[in-house]
């Protein structure tokens, strides 16, 4: 995980493409959304806990100055979610083909 702040630009013009990400996204299946309140607030919220995400997808967590999980990178979570959907769609298609045989 990186502590470096960068604006989120997506254009190919700014990227040196290294190749496809080798993940099936299934690490997301271990995450459990939590209902929580910030310690200075009474408002209940729903979300993920940075420490939990760091255990299964450290690329999706920003660390603080002491290298403790601090915040989430939702761009990485979204990309992982897309990989999970693609993987599941491949599995669904394979099962559909198997049923038709």
Backbone as CSV, one residue per row, in Angstrom:
resi,resn,N_x,N_y,N_z,CA_x,CA_y,CA_z,C_x,C_y,C_z
1,UNK,0.849,-1.181,0.000,0.000,0.000,0.000,0.885,1.232,0.000
2,UNK,0.384,2.267,-0.569,1.182,3.471,-0.722,0.603,4.614,0.098
3,UNK,1.483,5.458,0.603,1.054,6.653,1.301,1.109,7.855,0.384
4,UNK,1.512,7.645,-0.847,1.675,8.723,-1.800,0.322,9.167,-2.335
5,UNK,0.053,10.469,-2.229,-1.207,10.992,-2.765,-1.035,11.279,-4.245
6,UNK,-1.955,10.771,-5.041,-1.978,11.046,-6.470,-3.421,11.287,-6.868
7,UNK,-3.646,12.269,-7.722,-5.010,12.398,-8.245,-5.328,11.153,-9.069
8,UNK,-6.566,10.720,-9.011,-6.948,9.510,-9.731,-7.244,9.838,-11.187
9,UNK,-6.228,9.676,-12.012,-6.409,9.824,-13.450,-6.433,8.432,-14.050
10,UNK,-7.247,8.238,-15.046,-7.408,6.911,-15.625,-6.919,6.807,-17.060
11,UNK,-6.535,7.897,-17.645,-6.133,7.896,-19.042,-4.863,7.073,-19.268
12,UNK,-4.862,6.341,-20.351,-3.700,5.564,-20.776,-2.469,6.467,-20.938
13,UNK,-2.690,7.735,-21.238,-1.581,8.680,-21.443,-0.675,8.792,-20.231
14,UNK,-1.197,8.511,-19.056,-0.443,8.690,-17.817,0.044,7.382,-17.213
15,UNK,-0.163,6.282,-17.923,0.117,4.968,-17.337,1.113,4.176,-18.162
16,UNK,1.961,3.434,-17.471,2.836,2.449,-18.084,2.198,1.096,-17.774
17,UNK,1.449,0.556,-18.717,0.666,-0.665,-18.502,1.613,-1.852,-18.295
18,UNK,1.412,-2.581,-17.205,2.251,-3.731,-16.859,1.624,-5.058,-17.268
19,UNK,0.341,-5.062,-17.616,-0.352,-6.291,-17.989,-1.563,-6.502,-17.099
20,UNK,-2.343,-7.536,-17.390,-3.560,-7.800,-16.615,-3.241,-8.133,-15.160
21,UNK,-4.157,-7.752,-14.286,-4.029,-8.063,-12.869,-4.427,-9.514,-12.673
22,UNK,-3.541,-10.295,-12.102,-3.788,-11.719,-11.900,-4.499,-11.946,-10.571
23,UNK,-5.776,-11.729,-10.570,-6.608,-11.946,-9.389,-7.965,-12.392,-9.886
24,UNK,-8.647,-13.190,-9.096,-10.016,-13.537,-9.460,-11.017,-12.750,-8.624
25,UNK,-10.519,-11.908,-7.735,-11.389,-11.066,-6.920,-12.015,-11.769,-5.736
26,UNK,-11.772,-13.061,-5.595,-12.465,-13.812,-4.546,-12.032,-13.438,-3.138
27,UNK,-10.916,-12.710,-3.003,-10.518,-12.252,-1.671,-11.588,-11.354,-1.063
28,UNK,-12.374,-10.694,-1.910,-13.451,-9.830,-1.413,-14.528,-10.613,-0.670
29,UNK,-14.679,-11.878,-1.010,-15.738,-12.678,-0.398,-15.522,-12.891,1.095
30,UNK,-14.307,-12.688,1.575,-14.040,-12.870,3.000,-14.360,-11.614,3.816
31,UNK,-14.560,-10.486,3.141,-14.832,-9.236,3.846,-16.285,-9.165,4.296
32,UNK,-16.488,-8.668,5.497,-17.836,-8.568,6.056,-18.147,-7.093,6.302
33,UNK,-19.097,-6.530,5.552,-19.486,-5.147,5.816,-19.981,-5.011,7.261
34,UNK,-19.609,-3.912,7.886,-19.938,-3.682,9.280,-20.824,-2.448,9.435
35,UNK,-21.686,-2.484,10.445,-22.382,-1.279,10.890,-21.507,-0.705,11.994
36,UNK,-21.195,0.581,11.902,-20.303,1.200,12.879,-20.670,2.661,13.091
37,UNK,-20.093,3.246,14.116,-20.190,4.688,14.370,-18.774,5.194,14.585
38,UNK,-18.454,6.337,14.018,-17.185,6.966,14.378,-17.264,7.339,15.849
39,UNK,-16.152,7.282,16.530,-16.138,7.475,17.982,-16.642,8.837,18.419
40,UNK,-16.631,9.813,17.520,-17.120,11.156,17.863,-18.492,11.449,17.259
41,UNK,-19.223,10.386,16.883,-20.507,10.576,16.217,-21.522,9.542,16.693
42,UNK,-22.785,9.904,16.637,-23.861,8.965,16.976,-24.524,8.403,15.723
43,UNK,-24.041,8.781,14.567,-24.667,8.378,13.305,-24.153,7.005,12.879
44,UNK,-25.050,6.017,12.758,-24.611,4.701,12.291,-24.303,4.732,10.793
45,UNK,-23.233,4.066,10.427,-22.799,3.969,9.030,-22.564,2.509,8.681
46,UNK,-22.422,2.225,7.411,-22.135,0.873,6.927,-20.873,0.948,6.087
47,UNK,-19.979,0.013,6.302,-18.764,0.027,5.497,-17.804,-1.070,5.888
48,UNK,-16.616,-0.971,5.341,-15.554,-1.927,5.621,-14.553,-1.298,6.588
49,UNK,-13.817,-2.152,7.281,-12.814,-1.716,8.243,-11.441,-1.892,7.590
50,UNK,-10.631,-0.838,7.617,-9.341,-0.844,6.919,-8.461,-2.018,7.342
51,UNK,-8.429,-2.340,8.628,-7.606,-3.456,9.093,-8.055,-4.781,8.482
52,UNK,-9.358,-4.973,8.349,-9.879,-6.206,7.754,-9.503,-6.304,6.277
53,UNK,-9.643,-5.203,5.566,-9.302,-5.178,4.140,-7.803,-5.401,3.967
54,UNK,-7.000,-4.801,4.824,-5.542,-4.927,4.725,-5.091,-6.382,4.797
55,UNK,-5.803,-7.208,5.549,-5.448,-8.625,5.672,-5.606,-9.388,4.366
56,UNK,-6.589,-9.015,3.545,-6.869,-9.788,2.334,-6.527,-9.057,1.036
57,UNK,-6.459,-7.733,1.085,-6.174,-6.958,-0.124,-5.404,-5.689,0.273
58,UNK,-4.140,-5.845,0.681,-3.386,-4.697,1.182,-3.261,-3.555,0.176
59,UNK,-3.344,-3.869,-1.114,-3.271,-2.825,-2.136,-4.415,-1.821,-2.024
60,UNK,-5.484,-2.203,-1.345,-6.671,-1.362,-1.247,-6.693,-0.519,0.025
61,UNK,-5.561,-0.448,0.726,-5.513,0.277,1.995,-4.380,1.298,1.981
62,UNK,-4.701,2.523,2.367,-3.682,3.543,2.616,-3.235,3.409,4.059
63,UNK,-1.932,3.547,4.283,-1.370,3.440,5.621,-1.076,4.824,6.179
64,UNK,-1.090,4.932,7.511,-0.738,6.207,8.134,0.783,6.309,8.273
65,UNK,1.258,7.347,8.919,2.704,7.585,9.046,3.410,6.523,9.880
66,UNK,2.665,5.711,10.613,3.242,4.611,11.390,2.990,3.259,10.727
67,UNK,2.572,3.295,9.458,2.280,2.087,8.667,1.113,1.266,9.201
68,UNK,0.171,1.922,9.875,-1.064,1.259,10.301,-2.141,1.527,9.257
69,UNK,-3.043,0.572,9.024,-4.155,0.822,8.100,-4.918,2.076,8.497
70,UNK,-5.207,2.927,7.507,-5.833,4.223,7.783,-7.118,4.431,6.996
71,UNK,-7.050,4.257,5.695,-8.231,4.489,4.860,-8.223,3.513,3.688
72,UNK,-9.354,3.455,3.007,-9.510,2.516,1.896,-9.330,3.204,0.550
73,UNK,-8.813,2.437,-0.389,-8.711,2.891,-1.771,-9.866,2.225,-2.531
74,UNK,-10.929,2.974,-2.700,-12.117,2.413,-3.329,-11.907,2.112,-4.802
75,UNK,-10.925,2.750,-5.440,-10.608,2.417,-6.820,-10.093,0.982,-6.916
76,UNK,-9.288,0.547,-5.953,-8.779,-0.826,-5.946,-9.894,-1.802,-5.580
77,UNK,-10.727,-1.429,-4.623,-11.865,-2.291,-4.268,-12.794,-2.483,-5.453
78,UNK,-13.069,-1.421,-6.198,-13.934,-1.515,-7.369,-13.321,-2.417,-8.429
79,UNK,-12.019,-2.287,-8.652,-11.342,-3.126,-9.641,-11.406,-4.592,-9.234
80,UNK,-11.200,-4.858,-7.948,-11.280,-6.230,-7.450,-12.699,-6.772,-7.586
81,UNK,-13.682,-5.939,-7.330,-15.079,-6.342,-7.489,-15.379,-6.687,-8.953
82,UNK,-14.854,-5.895,-9.880,-15.031,-6.185,-11.302,-14.415,-7.540,-11.650
83,UNK,-13.215,-7.829,-11.128,-12.594,-9.131,-11.383,-13.450,-10.267,-10.832
84,UNK,-14.046,-10.064,-9.666,-14.906,-11.080,-9.077,-16.125,-11.332,-9.957
85,UNK,-16.755,-10.279,-10.446,-17.919,-10.425,-11.322,-17.516,-11.155,-12.607
86,UNK,-16.375,-10.803,-13.181,-15.916,-11.474,-14.402,-15.655,-12.956,-14.150
87,UNK,-15.017,-13.270,-13.020,-14.744,-14.662,-12.671,-16.044,-15.438,-12.492
88,UNK,-16.989,-14.840,-11.773,-18.269,-15.526,-11.560,-19.022,-15.698,-12.870
89,UNK,-18.945,-14.734,-13.760,-19.627,-14.867,-15.049,-19.022,-16.004,-15.869
90,UNK,-17.700,-16.141,-15.822,-17.060,-17.267,-16.514,-17.537,-18.592,-15.939
91,UNK,-17.663,-18.663,-14.615,-18.138,-19.885,-13.969,-19.586,-20.174,-14.344
92,UNK,-20.411,-19.156,-14.386,-21.826,-19.319,-14.783,-21.917,-19.822,-16.208
93,UNK,-21.152,-19.220,-17.103,-21.158,-19.632,-18.517,-20.720,-21.089,-18.656
94,UNK,-19.674,-21.477,-17.929,-19.201,-22.868,-17.982,-20.268,-23.826,-17.470
95,UNK,-20.957,-23.454,-16.407,-22.032,-24.311,-15.878,-23.196,-24.408,-16.855
96,UNK,-23.537,-23.301,-17.495,-24.613,-23.311,-18.490,-24.262,-24.236,-19.645
97,UNK,-23.016,-24.170,-20.105,-22.580,-25.042,-21.198,-22.612,-26.506,-20.772
98,UNK,-22.225,-26.788,-19.533,-22.229,-28.158,-19.029,-23.653,-28.708,-18.956
99,UNK,-24.605,-27.883,-18.584,-26.004,-28.314,-18.487,-26.565,-28.603,-19.874
100,UNK,-26.162,-27.833,-20.860,-26.676,-28.005,-22.220,-26.117,-29.228,-22.924
101,UNK,-25.032,-29.812,-22.427,-24.422,-30.980,-23.081,-25.211,-32.237,-22.813
